[in-house]
Amino acid sequence: MNKYFQKMKGGGTRPSGTNVPEVFWSGVGSFLGIFACGYLSLSYFTLLDLTLLIGSFGASAVLVYAAIKSPLAQPRNLIGGHVISGLVGVAAYQLFSTNLVLASAVAVSFAIMAMLATKTLHPPGGATALIAVIGGVPIHRLGFLYALIPAGLGAAVLLVVALLVNNMSENRKYPEYWF
């Protein structure tokens, strides 16, 4: 038991601080990425009862604009993680809609397993799967389209902005790899 609790002590080194240019470009990218999704959503997609703005994109913005070297922030993970998790979340809702607690647990756990199996792990994908279950009638009405719009297309918008902004600075390079 003592060995188990010893693991919780930590002991690793704390990451160093972030320099001002990194903070600046991370802020610019995240602002522009989320703004683009919101603007496109209100201007074009709301008219079709669609959205391009879901909560999990806030966490994706942290990865693709601030943690750009992370394997979890690369294009394959960003797009694949959201689309796969969207599909899993919709399936979980459709199978277990009478029990949202069960549907939520199934959506998140199976999304994690599917992302791991497909090498597309993107932590915000867990939220994308959960939103498919708890997002309410407008999200439920989308059915499997949810995996494409908003999950896939919104992630693609974030990716385009990440490609543009993250490569504006001489000291930043994104992506590290595509596939």
C-alpha positions as CSV (number, residue, x, y, z in Angstrom):
1,M,0.0,0.0,0.0
2,N,2.9,2.3,0.8
3,K,4.4,1.8,-2.6
4,Y,1.1,2.7,-4.2
5,F,0.9,6.0,-2.3
6,Q,4.6,6.8,-2.9
7,K,3.7,7.1,-6.6
8,M,1.6,10.1,-5.8
9,K,4.4,12.1,-4.4
10,G,5.6,13.3,-7.8
11,G,9.2,14.1,-7.9
12,G,9.6,15.2,-11.5
13,T,10.8,18.6,-12.5
14,R,8.5,21.5,-13.0
15,P,8.4,22.8,-16.6
16,S,10.1,26.1,-17.2
17,G,8.1,29.2,-17.8
18,T,6.9,30.3,-21.2
19,N,8.5,33.3,-23.0
20,V,6.6,36.3,-24.1
21,P,6.5,35.6,-27.8
22,E,5.1,32.1,-27.1
23,V,2.4,33.6,-24.9
24,F,1.6,36.2,-27.6
25,W,1.3,33.7,-30.5
26,S,-0.7,31.3,-28.4
27,G,-3.1,34.0,-27.5
28,V,-3.4,35.3,-31.1
29,G,-3.9,31.8,-32.5
30,S,-6.5,30.8,-29.9
31,F,-8.4,34.0,-30.3
32,L,-8.5,33.7,-34.1
33,G,-9.3,30.0,-34.1
34,I,-12.3,30.2,-31.8
35,F,-13.4,33.5,-33.3
36,A,-13.4,31.9,-36.8
37,C,-15.5,29.0,-35.6
38,G,-17.9,31.3,-33.8
39,Y,-18.2,33.7,-36.8
40,L,-18.7,31.0,-39.3
41,S,-21.2,29.3,-37.0
42,L,-23.3,32.5,-36.6
43,S,-23.0,33.7,-40.1
44,Y,-23.6,30.5,-42.0
45,F,-24.3,27.4,-40.0
46,T,-26.9,28.7,-37.5
47,L,-29.2,29.4,-40.4
48,L,-29.1,25.6,-41.1
49,D,-29.6,24.7,-37.5
50,L,-26.0,23.7,-37.3
51,T,-23.1,25.0,-35.2
52,L,-19.3,25.1,-35.6
53,L,-18.7,25.9,-31.9
54,I,-18.6,23.3,-29.2
55,G,-17.0,23.4,-25.8
56,S,-14.3,20.8,-26.6
57,F,-12.7,23.3,-29.1
58,G,-11.6,25.4,-26.1
59,A,-9.3,22.5,-25.0
60,S,-8.2,21.9,-28.6
61,A,-7.2,25.5,-28.8
62,V,-4.9,25.0,-25.8
63,L,-3.2,22.2,-27.6
64,V,-2.9,23.5,-31.2
65,Y,-1.9,27.0,-30.2
66,A,0.0,26.6,-27.0
67,A,1.3,23.0,-26.9
68,I,2.1,22.8,-30.6
69,K,4.9,20.2,-30.3
70,S,2.7,17.7,-28.4
71,P,1.8,14.6,-30.3
72,L,-1.8,15.3,-29.0
73,A,-1.9,18.6,-31.0
74,Q,-0.9,17.2,-34.4
75,P,-3.4,17.4,-37.3
76,R,-4.1,13.6,-37.3
77,N,-5.0,13.7,-33.7
78,L,-6.9,17.0,-33.9
79,I,-9.2,16.0,-36.8
80,G,-9.3,12.2,-36.1
81,G,-9.8,12.6,-32.4
82,H,-12.8,14.9,-32.8
83,V,-14.4,12.9,-35.7
84,I,-14.0,9.5,-34.1
85,S,-15.1,10.7,-30.8
86,G,-18.1,12.4,-32.4
87,L,-19.1,9.1,-34.0
88,V,-18.7,7.2,-30.8
89,G,-20.6,9.8,-28.8
90,V,-23.6,9.8,-31.2
91,A,-23.7,6.0,-31.2
92,A,-23.6,5.9,-27.4
93,Y,-26.5,8.4,-27.2
94,Q,-28.5,6.4,-29.7
95,L,-28.0,3.2,-27.9
96,F,-28.5,4.4,-24.4
97,S,-30.5,7.6,-24.6
98,T,-32.8,6.4,-21.9
99,N,-29.9,6.5,-19.4
100,L,-27.7,9.6,-20.0
101,V,-25.3,8.6,-17.2
102,L,-24.6,5.3,-18.9
103,A,-24.5,6.9,-22.3
104,S,-22.0,9.5,-21.1
105,A,-19.7,6.9,-19.5
106,V,-19.9,4.7,-22.6
107,A,-19.3,7.7,-24.9
108,V,-16.2,8.9,-23.1
109,S,-14.6,5.5,-22.4
110,F,-15.2,4.1,-25.9
111,A,-14.0,7.4,-27.5
112,I,-10.8,7.0,-25.6
113,M,-10.3,3.4,-26.6
114,A,-11.2,4.2,-30.3
115,M,-8.7,7.2,-30.3
116,L,-6.0,5.0,-28.8
117,A,-6.7,2.2,-31.3
118,T,-6.5,4.5,-34.2
119,K,-3.5,6.6,-32.9
120,T,-5.6,9.7,-32.9
121,L,-5.6,10.5,-29.2
122,H,-6.7,14.1,-28.6
123,P,-8.0,14.7,-25.1
124,P,-10.7,17.2,-26.1
125,G,-12.2,14.3,-28.1
126,G,-13.5,12.9,-24.8
127,A,-15.5,16.1,-24.4
128,T,-16.7,15.9,-28.0
129,A,-18.1,12.4,-27.3
130,L,-19.7,13.7,-24.0
131,I,-21.3,16.7,-25.8
132,A,-22.9,14.3,-28.3
133,V,-24.7,12.8,-25.3
134,I,-25.5,15.8,-23.1
135,G,-25.6,18.5,-25.8
136,G,-29.4,18.6,-25.9
137,V,-32.0,18.5,-28.7
138,P,-30.1,20.6,-31.2
139,I,-27.1,18.3,-31.0
140,H,-29.1,15.1,-30.9
141,R,-31.0,16.2,-34.0
142,L,-27.8,16.2,-36.0
143,G,-27.3,12.5,-35.5
144,F,-24.1,11.2,-37.1
145,L,-23.7,14.5,-39.0
146,Y,-22.4,15.8,-35.6
147,A,-19.1,14.0,-36.2
148,L,-18.6,16.1,-39.4
149,I,-20.3,19.3,-38.4
150,P,-19.4,20.6,-35.9
151,A,-16.7,18.2,-34.8
152,G,-14.7,17.6,-38.0
153,L,-15.3,20.9,-39.8
154,G,-14.7,23.0,-36.6
155,A,-11.5,21.1,-35.9
156,A,-10.5,21.8,-39.6
157,V,-11.0,25.5,-39.0
158,L,-8.8,25.4,-35.9
159,L,-6.2,23.5,-37.9
160,V,-6.1,26.1,-40.8
161,V,-5.7,28.9,-38.3
162,A,-3.0,26.9,-36.4
163,L,-1.1,26.4,-39.7
164,L,-1.3,30.1,-40.5
165,V,-0.6,31.6,-37.0
166,N,1.9,29.0,-35.6
167,N,4.2,29.5,-38.5
168,M,4.3,33.3,-38.5
169,S,7.0,33.3,-35.8
170,E,10.5,32.2,-36.8
171,N,10.7,30.2,-33.6
172,R,7.5,28.2,-34.1
173,K,6.8,25.3,-36.4
174,Y,3.5,23.5,-36.8
175,P,2.8,20.7,-37.4
176,E,5.6,18.4,-36.3
177,Y,4.1,15.7,-38.6
178,W,0.8,15.1,-40.4
179,F,0.3,11.4,-40.2
